[in-house]
Amino acid sequence: MTPDGTTTQSTAQRSALVVGASGITGSALVERLTQDGWEVSALSRRAGTRNGVRGIAADLRDPEGLRSALADERPTHVFFTAWQRQATEAENIAVNSAMVRDLLAALDHAPLAHVALVTGLKHYLGPFEAYAAGEMPDTPFHEEEPRLDTPNFYYAQEDELFAAAERQGFTWSVHRSHTVIGHAVGNAMNMGLTLAVQATLAKELDLDFVFPGSEAQWNGLTDMTDAGLLAEHMVWAATSPEGADEPFNIVNGDVFRWRWMWPRLAAHLGVDPARVVGFSEEARPLEQQMAPYEAAWAGIAERHGLVEPDITRVASWWHTDADLGRAMEVVTDMGKSRDAGFTGYRRTEQAFADLFARYRADRLIP
């Protein structure tokens, strides 16, 4: 084992397959792995080879197509970051567990050493249909908490991972992140870019920058996960004996209250402090708040030379509403990872600031 706690297998012997490579977490993983010198293949529905990363185009819901696309692939490590939202939890379970099962079955010929799966805090909070609605463990959440007595596609994905690991002989890790902020476009769950779009509309249309969530979120403690830190965590678990066959929470390591963070984000986004509005009496979801102003985005994009005129590809109001609308505080324990040797950390305000700067550089916001 090397001094940093990783196994002695050289990077040159490791080849990674990143599944869901165009998403927030997948993009961060591709960046991290290439920086570390891995051979990287990136699987998504529309793939192209770039910057030394070989793209693989495949539909995770097409088992035969997957097997054909992966027939000549021999990754040692798989990083599974993909999911597809369905209308009901029963459909979420059927579709998302099958994607894990079929992907790993299509790699039954490969010399897999480790498979890392991203899930999230719905493991503790429950699925979208019963989100934070039933009996849940007390905060901070710990990995040893038993599963909720509620069907959950995260549980189904885990079960497919465990079964394939036993069958195919690889180790596994599960990474339970909180809200992930990072760089991606067209992602279904993207709070960072969503808030940046909200702030842009507020500035351009002379609107208040209104916190959309609940009193519990405004006043209670919470935490968050930076995509770059999540990528570091997944690579650590995939290459360290201490990370094998374990679930881990992964958050930045700091905690905050939105009543503290909201005006700071407004300042980073250039919002007039006089237009910053916190919680008052009831939640004001973005889906309702911003509906009258969505049509203005195309004109704003043209006026400022932005690269994405379709607001549905840069703002996921529903997901930010779900995260900020919870009627309980959500804080996550990182003790298990710390004890195992992972000491990565991000300060959440700085993670947001860096993300907003990158979005400006990429002409996604003015």
FENSULSUL-V435715 format. One record per helix or strand of 3 or more residues. SS is the DSSP state (helix for helix, strand for strand). FROM is the first residue (numbers start at 1). LEN is the number of residues. If there is no record, write none. Layout:
ss->SS from->FROM len->LEN
ss->SS from->FROM len->LEN
This chain:
ss->helix from->11 len->3
ss->strand from->15 len->5
ss->helix from->24 len->12
ss->strand from->39 len->6
ss->strand from->53 len->5
ss->helix from->63 len->7
ss->strand from->77 len->4
ss->helix from->89 len->17
ss->strand from->114 len->7
ss->helix from->122 len->4
ss->helix from->128 len->3
ss->helix from->153 len->16
ss->strand from->171 len->7
ss->helix from->191 len->15
ss->helix from->215 len->5
ss->helix from->227 len->13
ss->helix from->241 len->3
ss->strand from->246 len->5
ss->helix from->258 len->11
ss->helix from->273 len->3
ss->helix from->286 len->4
ss->helix from->291 len->14
ss->helix from->311 len->3
ss->helix from->317 len->8
ss->helix from->335 len->6
ss->helix from->348 len->14
